[in-house]
Amino acid sequence: MEVVLNGKYIGNYFLCEDKKIGEDRINIHELEGNETAPEDITGGYLLELDTYYDEVNKFKSQIKNFPYMFKEPDEEVLNQEMFTYVQNYVNAMEESLYTPEKFTAGEFKNYIDMESFVDYWIACELTMNSEYVHPKSTYMYKDKNEKLKAGPMWDFDFYTFIPSSANSLQIGMYLYYPQLFMDASFKAMVKERWAMWKSKLETIPEYIDQQKELLRNSDKMNIKMWPIYVSENGDENMSFDDAVNRLKESYNNKLNFLDSYINGL
């Protein structure tokens, strides 16, 4: 978005809605703070996994020691019953994944929404988004009487679309995916969801070309006002066209790599 303030051009800005519980955002039950009964505190919660571990209400998961933090409800609403419920739920979920007999029995499916975890993995791998590697800026949410879901996606600033990541996977030791990929039904759902999404994902390069022409003049003006001095993704010193072409090439390479990998599961 190009911004003109008091008649003066001040650059190209990205405007988006923040992640929060609401009808037009994460549409789940919103807790009020007076709920304590077990049937009333099953949701909704927005959780962040982040190694900064800097929210007021937080805990480390019992088995994986992952840093869970409450984004919503905040400290003015969250009570001890809610906190304990979520902590116990996460720990029970991890136990169902990492206790051999429970994992073999598929008990983890009682705790996580499989489709959301599959789609989240596909999106992270396809965009080469490394946030969930730490983890940082990794979100999960739980509605009332529902399972834990992965998402929303957030924060694509860390080495996204790097060409060197286009022919490799990140699942080696990150989040719960190494264990999930040990389950045949999870792998089957990855193949199913990939087949469903693939035709739409193949249209992304065309969309990139469309946006390129819309942004070309804006980029020229913005880069003069706000030159980039720090290198993150390696395209800062490229021409506009070269950077866009590299983006498309990285995306297409990863799309083809994932297609081959997933079909071989």
N, C-alpha and C positions, 0 to 999 in steps of 0.2 A: 504494500500500500504506500503510495506517495503522499507525503504529508506537507502541506503548506500552512504555516502558522503566521497569522497577522500579515499575510501577503508575501511571506518569505518561504522559499523552498528549504526544507530542513532534512530531506533524505527519504530513503525507502525503508519502511518499517513493516515488521511482521506482527499482525494483530490476531490474537486468538483468545478463546475462552479458557479460563483456568479449569483444572479438574476439581469438581466438587459435586456433592449430592444435590440433585435438583431435577425437576421434570424435564428440562431441556438439556441436561448434561448427563450425569450418572443417575438414571431414573430408578432409584431404589428407596425403600422406606427410610424416613428421616426420624431418628430417635429424638426425644424431647428432654430426657434426663430424669424423668420420674418413674421410668420403667425398671423393675427389679425382678419380676416373675420370670422364670425360665422360658416360658412361651413367648414373652414379650421382648426378649433381648437377643434374639437370634439374628437381628439385622436392623438397619443397615450400617455397614462399616466400610470406610475407605482406608486401606492400609498402604503404607509405603515401606518398601525394603530399601534401605540406604545406609551405607557404611558411615556416613556423617553422624548418624544416630543422634540427632539434635532436637527431636521433638520432646514435648513435656511428657507424654505418655508413650512408653516404649517397653519392649522386652526382647530378649534373645531367645530364639526357638531352642527347645531342649536338646534335639539331636544334631541339627545342622548349624546351630548357633547363628542363624540368620537374623539380621537386625530389623525387626518389625516395629513400625511406628504408626500411631493412630493419627491420620489426617482429619478424619471425621468419624464420629463426633469429636469436637474439641474438648479441652479440659473443663469448660464450663458445663458441658452436658454429660460427658463420660463419667459413669460412676463405677464403683468397685466391682459390682456384679457384672457389668458389661465388659470391663477389662478382663476379669477372670474368665468369662465365657470365651472370649476370643483367644486368649492365651491357651486355654485348655483345648480349644478346637484345633488350633495350629499344631499343638504338640501331639494331639491324637492323630491328626492328618500325617505328620511326619512318622509317627509310630507305625501307622498303617502302610507307609511306603518302605520303611527300613527294617521292619520285623519280617524275616523271611516268610514265615507261614501266613502272616496277614497280607503281605504283598502278593504271594502266590494265589491267595483266595480273592484278590482284587478288592480288598476292603477300602483302599484309597479312593475308589470310585464313589464311595458314600460321602466323601469330603470335598472333592474338587470337581468342577465342571470341565469335563474332558474337552469339549469343543473349544471353549475359550482358551485353554492352555495350548491346544494345537494351533489355533489361529495366532496366538501371541508369539509362539515359536516361529511360525512361518514368517510373520511380519518382521521380527527381529533378524532372522537369518537373511531374508531377502534384501533388507535395507542395510545389512551389515552393521546394525545398531548394537554397540557394545555395552550399553548401560546396564543390562541385566547380568553382565559378566562380573561386576564388582560385588554385590549388586548396588546400583545407584538409580534413582528415579524409576524404580520398578514398582508398579502398583498392582494391587489386588483389591477386590471388593466383595462383599457378602450381603445379599439382601435377606430380608426376614424369611425364615423357613426355607432358604435356598442354600446351595453349595457355594464354596469359595470359587470365584472366577478371576482369571488373569486379565489385567488391564486396568485402566485404559493405557494405551501407548503414550509415552511422553519423553521429551528431551532427546532430540536426535542430533546433538552437537558433538558427540564423541566418536570421531573416526568413521562417520557414516559414509558408505559408498566408496571406501578405499579399494582400489583395484587389487591390492595384494590379498584382500579378504574374499575375493569373488570366487575362489576355487577351494574353499575350506569351510569347515563348520566350527561353531562355537560351543557345541553341546558337550564337549569333553568333560568339563567339571563344573558346570554352572547351574545354579538354582536346582530345581528338582528334575530337570530334563534327563540327565544321565540315567537316573533310576526309572523314569517314565518310559524311556526308550527300551528298557528291558522287558516291557510288557507288550505282548503280541497285539492286544486289542488297542493299545495306544498307537502303535505303529500302523495298524489297519486304519485307524481314524485319520492319521496324518495323510495317508494315501487317498482316503476318501475326500477329505477337505481340500487337498491339493488339486485333485481332479475337478472339484467343484469351482475353485477359484482361478485355475490356470488361465482360462480364456480371457478373463477380465484383467489378470495381471499382465498378459501379453499386450494389452492396449496402452500400458503406461508410457512406453517410449514415444508413441504418437502424442500423448497428452503433454509430455515434456517438450516436444517440438512446438506445440501450440503455445505453451506458456513462454517459451523462449522468445518468440516474436513479440508477445505482449510486454515482456520485461526488458527487451534490448535497450531501448532509449532510457528507461528508468535506471538501468545498471550503469550506463555511461555517466549520468548525472550524479548518482549516488556515490560511485567510486571516487569521483573528484572531491566530493565533500568529506567522505569517510574512507580514506585509503586504509587497506588492511596491512598491518605490519607483523602479525602473528600467524604462523602457519599451523593449521590444525589438520586439514584434509588433503593438503598438497596441491590444491588448484588455485591458490591465492595469487600466484604469479602468472597464471595462464590467461590467454585471451578469453573473452566471454564464450565464443563459439567452441574453443578447445575444451573449456571447463564443462560445458554442456555435453559435448560429445563424449568426454571421459565419463561423465555421469551415466549416460545411456549405455556406454560400452560395459561399465561395471555392472549395471543393473542386468543387462542381457546375459552377461557371463554368469552372474549368480543365479539368474532364472534358469538357465540351461543346466548349471551344475546341480541345483536343487531338484530339477525335474529328473535328472539321471539318478541322483542319490535316493530320492523318495520312491521312485518306481522300482528301485532295487532293494527296498526294505523287505 
